[in-house]
């Protein structure tokens, strides 16, 4: 396991790489370590720099996501939400073929281990409200506003 800490405009992000791909990207309150950035994580640092500068609207990085089959299905659907757009938990449940799974979708969304890259911040309540974000609702709002602001850019 390789670990690095990225200083973003909205706080410190702890990144873990399993050797296969990025397995965790979470906001933390304080950085526990300093040091060199592992070579496997350096490409993500560059892509995060571009994302936060408004120059990147999707990530091109290997992921190594651990979760249940249902969670992985939800996370795959999150990856399909276009930059600067949102879907509701109900929208995702319907895409899965069963609106009754809305609570399970919310639970899976909350267990997303790779925030920002797997854009769980793009999921909102059916009424358009910002609900639930492990990094804090203020970060969710910041990310959505950031993407809305940079949505019109022609990116790679």
N, C-alpha and C positions, 0 to 999 in steps of 0.2 A: 504494500500500500504506500502510495506517495501522497504527501500532503503539502499544500501551499496556501498562503493567505493573500487574497487580492483586496486592495484598498479601492473600493468603488465610491462614487459620489453619495451613495446611500448607506455606507457602512462596510465593515469588514466581511469578506466572504471567505469561508473555509472551503477549499476544493480538495477532493480526494480522487485519486486515479488508481484503479485496481491493477494496472498493468495491461488491462484489456481496453479500458476506456474510463471516462469520467463516471464515477459512481456516486458522488455526492457534491453538491454545491449549495451551501446553506449560509445564511447570515448568522454571524456570531457577535456577541457584545464586546468581546475583547480578544485580541490576538494572543495566543499562548506561546507562539514560537516565531522566531525570525530565522532567516537563512536563505540559502539559494533556492531558486525555483527549479524543481525537478524538470528535466528536459521533456518528459511526457506531458507536462502541464503548460509549458511555455506557449504552445500554439493557442491554448484557450485564453491565456493572459492577453495576447494580441487581439483575439476576437472580442474579448470583453472590452478592451480599450476602444475598439472600433464601434462596438454596440453603444457604449456610453457616450461616445463622441457623435452618435447619430449617423455613422457611416456603414453600419451593418444591420441588416434586418433578419438574418437567420444565421444559425451556427452550423459549421461544418466540422464536427468533432465526433470521435467515437464515444459512444455511451456504453456503460455496463450497468444496466438498471436491474436491481434486485427487488422483486415483489411478487405478489400473486399473479396468476394469469389475468384476472379481472383488472387489477391495478395496471398491469402492463397494457391492456387494451385501452384503458382510459388515457394513460400517458401517451400512447400512440396517437389517439385522437387530439390530444392537446398539441402535439407537434404539427397538426394540420391547421390549427387556427392561425390565419395570416397575421403578420406583423401589423400592429395598430388596430386590430379588430378584437371583438369579444364574442363569446358564446355564453349561454347560461348553463347551469348544471342540468336543467331539463333538456336543453338542446343536445347535450352530450348523451344523456340517458336515452333520448329518442334515436340518436345515431347508433347507439348500441342495440337498439331494437326493443327496448322495454322501459317506458317512462317510470315504471315502479322502482327502477334502480337509482332514482335521483339521489337518495341519501348515500347509497354505496358509492356513487360517482363523487359526491362531496367528500366522503371519507378517503377515497383513492386520490383525489386531487390534493387533499391535505397531507397525504403520505408521499407525495412526489419528492424524491431525494435530490433532484437536480433542478432547482428553481432557475428561473430566467431562461435556461436552454430549453427545458420542457416547460413551456410558458403557462404555468398554472395561474399566474397573475391575470391572464386573459379570460378567466372564468368568473362570471358575475351572477348575481341573483336574477331570477326571472323578471323581477321588477326593475332591473337595471342597477340595483344597489351593489356596492362593494361589500362582499362578505368573505370572511375567512381568508387569511394569508399568514402562513407560518412566520414570515419575516415581518409581519405587522402591516396593518391596513394602510398606514402612511406610505410604506414602500410600494405596496400594490398601486396606490393612487399615483405615486411618482412614476413608476414604470409605465403605467397606462398613458399618462400625460406625455412622457418622454416619447413613447412610440407614436402617439397621435401627432405630436409636433414634427416627427421625422418621417412620417408615413409616406409623404409625397416623393421622397428621394428615390432615385433610381439606383438600387444597390445590387450587389452581387449575391 
